[in-house]
Amino acid sequence: MFKKYRSPVSPFSSIPFYFLIVITILSGCASSSYLKGISPTGEKVYFDKTPIEDTDAFQTYLQTPQSEVDKQHYLFQRLKSATDLEYLHDGAWYNPLQAYRGGMWLMRNRYKKGQNTRDFIRKYVERSDAGKIHVVKYPDGSLHEGGCILYNELDRLEETAAKRTV
């Protein structure tokens, strides 16, 4: 007697469509979920909590002309000495020695004479050639964008070195 009303099939009602939307949203949020070198309490995050004056990297830096290349060497030495951290590059995790070797490779193969250290980090270290963010994983499980950590370390280096020359 009465015909059942059937609504037209909508792509929005299909499970694969919703799955695709959810995956798209999650993948877009993944890169923005990394911390930006600031702890939840608002403090800058570094490779470790050791005062830099007590590190071999800083003592070595003080004996150099303190050029942009010397700053980069300092940063990669600090990275190498942070033995409890892991580094994500293009989907694979690396230990500090491997990350240090990668950084030194970048300096040998990508650094342009006279290039500012911040420009070098922005151009070659913040993201991989594939456009993926480099990530630092801390023992507490927190994940920070690697470029942000390097900028923090560079700020601390420049501030500390400036105090010693005054």
C-alpha positions in Angstrom: 0.0 0.0 0.0 2.5 2.6 1.0 5.9 2.6 -0.6 8.9 3.0 1.7 10.6 6.3 1.1 14.3 5.8 0.3 16.5 8.9 0.3 19.0 9.2 -2.5 22.4 7.7 -1.7 24.8 10.3 -0.5 28.6 10.0 -0.5 28.5 11.5 3.0 26.7 8.4 4.3 29.3 5.9 3.3 31.8 4.6 5.8 34.8 4.9 3.4 34.1 8.6 2.9 34.0 9.3 6.7 37.2 7.2 7.1 38.9 9.3 4.4 37.8 12.5 6.1 39.0 11.3 9.5 42.4 10.2 8.1 42.9 13.5 6.3 42.1 15.5 9.5 44.4 13.4 11.6 47.3 13.5 9.2 47.0 17.3 9.0 47.0 17.6 12.8 49.9 15.3 13.3 52.5 17.8 12.2 51.0 20.5 14.3 50.9 18.4 17.5 54.7 18.7 18.1 55.8 21.1 20.8 57.7 24.1 19.6 60.6 24.1 22.0 58.6 25.3 24.9 57.6 23.1 27.9 54.0 23.0 29.1 55.2 25.3 32.0 56.4 27.9 29.5 60.2 27.3 29.7 62.5 26.9 26.7 63.6 23.3 26.1 67.2 22.4 25.3 69.1 19.2 24.5 69.8 18.8 28.2 69.7 20.7 31.4 73.5 21.0 31.8 74.6 24.7 32.0 76.4 25.2 28.7 79.5 26.6 30.5 80.1 23.1 31.7 80.0 21.4 28.3 82.9 20.5 26.1 81.1 21.9 23.1 81.0 25.4 24.7 84.6 25.2 25.9 85.6 24.3 22.3 83.5 27.1 20.9 85.2 29.7 23.1 88.5 28.7 21.5 87.3 29.3 18.0 86.8 32.6 16.1 83.1 32.1 16.9 82.0 32.2 13.3 78.7 30.9 11.9 80.4 27.6 11.1 81.6 27.4 14.7 78.1 27.9 15.9 76.9 25.1 13.8 79.6 22.8 15.0 78.6 23.7 18.5 75.0 22.9 17.9 75.7 19.5 16.3 78.2 18.7 19.2 75.4 19.4 21.7 73.0 17.2 19.7 75.6 14.4 19.8 76.1 14.7 23.5 72.4 14.4 24.3 72.5 10.6 24.6 69.0 10.2 26.0 67.2 11.8 23.0 66.0 10.3 19.7 65.7 12.1 16.4 63.0 11.6 13.8 64.0 12.1 10.2 61.6 11.1 7.3 59.8 8.5 9.3 62.9 6.8 10.9 64.3 7.3 14.4 68.0 7.9 14.9 70.3 8.0 17.9 72.4 11.1 18.7 75.5 9.9 16.9 73.5 9.2 13.7 71.8 12.6 13.9 75.2 14.3 14.5 76.6 12.6 11.4 73.5 13.7 9.4 74.1 17.3 10.6 77.7 17.2 9.7 76.8 15.9 6.3 74.4 18.8 5.8 77.2 21.2 6.8 79.7 19.7 4.3 77.2 19.4 1.5 74.7 22.2 1.9 76.3 25.1 3.8 77.1 28.1 1.7 80.1 30.2 2.8 79.0 33.1 5.0 75.5 31.7 5.5 73.8 32.7 8.7 73.3 29.8 11.2 69.6 30.7 11.6 69.1 30.7 7.8 70.9 27.4 7.6 68.6 25.8 10.2 65.5 27.2 8.5 66.6 26.1 5.1 68.0 22.6 5.8 67.3 21.5 9.4 63.7 22.4 10.2 62.3 20.1 7.5 63.8 17.3 5.5 64.1 17.4 1.7 60.8 15.6 1.7 59.2 18.4 3.6 58.8 16.5 6.9 59.5 18.2 10.2 62.5 16.9 12.1 61.5 15.9 15.6 63.3 15.4 18.9 61.9 12.9 21.4 62.7 13.3 25.1 62.7 10.6 27.7 59.4 11.8 29.1 57.9 11.1 25.7 57.4 14.7 24.6 58.1 15.5 21.0 59.5 18.8 19.9 60.2 20.3 16.5 64.0 19.9 16.0 64.4 23.4 14.5 62.9 25.0 17.6 65.3 23.2 19.9 68.2 24.3 17.7 67.0 27.9 17.8 66.8 27.7 21.6 70.3 26.2 21.8 71.6 28.9 19.5 69.9 31.7 21.5 71.5 30.3 24.7 74.9 30.0 23.0 74.9 33.6 21.7 73.6 35.0 25.0 76.2 33.1 27.1 79.1 33.9 24.8 78.1 37.6 24.7 78.2 37.7 28.6 81.7 36.4 28.6 83.0 39.1 26.2 81.5 41.9 28.2 
